[in-house]
Amino acid sequence: SILKAIMIKRIIQNKMFPTALSILLTNSILLTLVLTSNAQQQQDPTKLNGGSIMAMAGENCVAVVVDKRFGSGPQMINISPRTVLTPHSRVMIGLVGLEGDVQSLSHDLSTHISAKMGRHLGFDFGETSREEGVGRHISPKSASTLLSHLLYSRRNGPYYVEPIVAGLEEVIEDLEEDTNFSADSSSIDDGTERGRIKRNTCRVKSYKPFLCAQDLIGAQSKSSAFVCSGAASKSLYGCAEALWRPNLTPEELLQVCGRAFLSALERDCLSGYGAVLYLMEGGKGIQEFDLSCRND
């Protein structure tokens, strides 16, 4: 747009227009281009209320961070964290976009999950027996599929929401250990002891991070590193790619995720005013941290 204005200015000057007229025409053209660019940005409903969200994976842990700014375009309205649903301690669903659609989708998703509670092969929030087939936890993959189905069912009149699903999938591995022991000497003809090997099986539980970002109609984009959505998504992807590394411990993930998110907020005027970071660890639940940043 600026290059076009410069070219138009040179054309006007080459045609020997009066200086005052050329300046007036150039300024009016620049103002029109700036207003058109701002109008095109505000026409995107997902960016109207601002807001950004990012999820990052570590070793047996996941971090989700959201900002607190709620506005109407460049106008500031309120300071409160973005909507984050927690069906249980191993699944989190973050929603950013048009606030009315965020509330509607949050209600619909909560209703669908609650409708399956207590049913055979349904979901539950409590710890119940898996052998009975009742009261299982909804897995991150199932939550992502359910959310994608809800969004695609509204494809003709979509929710202007960009959700993120983050969680930990429980992985149980069977490890075999060999133990040597001696048999009874009476069972052996020559009186010598014969060694035997007994094989013991133990179960080891671990957690695999699950990250999935979706668009307006439920198209899924999964990653093993990080996913981002919202007004500052371009800056978030750049900062996260520069700072993330594999197998981060919970303490390292807390530092890296918070630093990447706050660095991206410095480059976007529609996000910021503080952030809330949720750290999810396998077997320990979810911890909440309040991050402070610039408020201008």
Secondary structure, DSSP 8 states (H G I E B T S, - for coil): -HHHHHHHHHHHHHTT--HHHHHHHHHHHHHHHHHHHHHHHHT-HHHHT--EEEEEE-SSEEEEEEE-EEEETTEEEEE---EEEEEETTEEEEEEE-HHHHHHHHHHHHHHHHHTBTSBT-B-SS---TTTTBSB---HHHHHHHHHHHHHHTTTS---EEEEEEEEEEEEEEEEEEEEEE--GGGSTTS---EEEEEEEEEEEEEEEEEEEE-TT--EEEESSEEEEETTHHHHHHHHHHH--SS--HHHHHHHHHHHHHHHHTT-TTS-S-EEEEEEETTTEEEEEEE-----
